[in-house]
Amino acid sequence: MMNRGDLTKRLVAKLKKDEAVIGGIGNTNFDLYAAGHRPQNFYMLGSMGLACPIALGVALAQPERGVIALEGDGSILMNLGVLATIAQLKPRNLTIIIMDNGTYQITGNQPTATKDTADIVAIAKGAGLSNSTWARDEKHFEELLSRRFDDGGPVLIAAKIDDKPATGQTVRDPSLIRSRFMQGLGTGRGGALDA
Amino acid sequence: MSWSDAFLGTLKENDVRLVSYVPDNVLKPLLAGVNADNYFMPVSATREDEAVGMVAGAWMGGMRGCVMMQTSGFGTLPNVLASLVVPYQIPAILVISERGTMGEFNVGQALVARTMRPALDSIGIAHHTLDDDKTMPFVLDRSIKQAVATQSPVAFILSPLLTGGKTFKPS
């Protein structure tokens, strides 16, 4: 069984061109933060299920930048429609990574539909995202990420992970998160106040 | 000029390119105009909160956007407004065609319509009811500029007085 924190670190190590990463609600973005803050990271503190729509918006606004949505199984189940929207638009610079532990971990490990029945990759393919793959192990996960993120998408990678909690806790300051993210994307006003 | 052409012209003057929407009859002329003009980037979303997430991401990436929806679609939004748009200070532009009033035939629409303004008020989102084609471009233009300058979302409610609304034959 793979581990979210470990996979997230492996993902971040692959990012060489200031790719934007949208971390979904809960443990997904906590582990993104724990993997080492980057100016191009965005952390969601609410709006469960919207990591993919937010990432899609960034990808449309900045077509030359690779954009990655990091989402959990419970979250993507809440907003499966966005997979169909993304398949229609075919943003070549968008990658979706689903960390699937089969539970609503942060609310007390209640099972999700992916635990025994729903298959995220099959759902994504059915929505029209033909380039959707289950990572078999850590090495395969890294192979799937050994590509340029600003082209060849949309791509979806899903990984079955263990039930270990996140290893960190994101700072809970939405305006700070948004401001720093925009600076990281070159769209912020923050520079006006830098010493 | 039709109300819809004037509306889209004002969006253009304010660099609002992304239009993410869930379709609606009353919005038809706006959606047709958006899809016929290469300036706009139209995206058909499956849900209104998906459309709002998209517009939030696009704003942070440097592209202004609006969400078009009907009244019942607004009913899906309080969580994304209260947990993303408002706390992260994102000037999302919401365009809502008003159902549920002045000749509504669907009681569900009439009831959800009553939640709309109180919900916007309780989340602290400025809203303007557009009911007159003469003042509409001014209200729209100034309020978009205010939203961007103050990093605050804004909602525009398109009254049947402006759009004609959706009519029916009483039986």
Contacts between the chains, C-beta under 8 A, distances in Angstrom:
chain1	res1	chain2	res2	distance
A	20	B	61	7.7
A	22	B	57	7.2
A	42	B	60	7.1
A	44	B	84	7.3
A	45	B	83	6.8
A	45	B	87	7.3
A	46	B	79	7.1
A	46	B	82	7.4
A	46	B	83	2.4
A	46	B	84	6.1
A	46	B	87	7.5
A	47	B	49	7.4
A	47	B	53	6.6
A	47	B	79	6.6
A	47	B	80	4.8
A	47	B	83	4.8
A	47	B	84	4.0
A	48	B	79	7.8
A	49	B	49	7.7
A	50	B	49	6.6
A	50	B	50	7.1
A	50	B	52	7.9
A	50	B	53	3.7
A	50	B	56	8.0
A	50	B	80	6.4
A	50	B	84	6.7
A	52	B	53	7.8
A	53	B	45	7.6
A	53	B	49	7.8
A	53	B	50	4.6
A	53	B	51	7.5
A	53	B	52	7.7
A	53	B	53	3.1
A	53	B	54	4.6
A	53	B	57	6.8
A	54	B	53	4.8
A	54	B	54	7.2
A	54	B	56	5.7
A	54	B	57	3.9
A	54	B	60	8.0
A	54	B	84	7.9
A	55	B	57	6.2
A	56	B	53	7.8
A	56	B	54	5.4
A	56	B	57	6.4
A	57	B	18	7.3
A	57	B	53	6.7
A	57	B	54	4.1
A	57	B	55	6.2
A	57	B	56	6.2
A	57	B	57	2.5
A	57	B	58	3.8
A	57	B	59	7.4
A	57	B	60	7.6
A	57	B	61	6.5
A	57	B	63	7.8
A	57	B	65	7.2
A	58	B	57	4.3
A	58	B	58	7.0
A	58	B	60	6.3
A	58	B	61	4.2
A	59	B	57	7.7
A	59	B	61	7.8
A	60	B	18	6.5
A	60	B	41	6.4
A	60	B	43	7.5
A	60	B	54	7.4
A	60	B	57	7.8
A	60	B	58	5.7
A	60	B	61	7.4
A	60	B	63	6.8
A	61	B	18	7.5
A	61	B	57	7.1
A	61	B	58	4.3
A	61	B	59	7.8
A	61	B	60	7.7
A	61	B	61	2.9
A	61	B	62	5.3
A	61	B	63	3.7
A	62	B	61	4.5
A	62	B	62	6.7
A	65	B	61	7.9
A	79	B	47	7.1
A	79	B	49	7.6
A	79	B	50	6.1
A	81	B	45	7.6
A	81	B	46	2.9
A	81	B	47	5.6
A	81	B	50	6.2
A	82	B	45	7.8
A	82	B	46	6.8
A	82	B	50	5.1
A	82	B	53	8.0
A	84	B	46	6.1
A	85	B	43	7.0
A	85	B	44	7.3
A	85	B	45	5.8
A	85	B	46	5.8
A	85	B	50	6.6
A	88	B	44	7.5
A	89	B	43	6.6
A	174	B	87	4.0
A	174	B	88	4.4
A	174	B	89	7.6
A	175	B	87	7.2
A	175	B	88	6.6
A	175	B	89	5.3
A	177	B	88	7.0
A	178	B	60	6.5
A	178	B	88	4.4
A	178	B	89	6.2
A	178	B	90	7.1
A	181	B	60	5.8
A	182	B	60	5.3
A	185	B	60	6.4
A	185	B	61	5.8
A	185	B	62	7.0
A	186	B	62	7.5
A	187	B	60	6.6
A	187	B	61	6.4
A	187	B	62	4.0
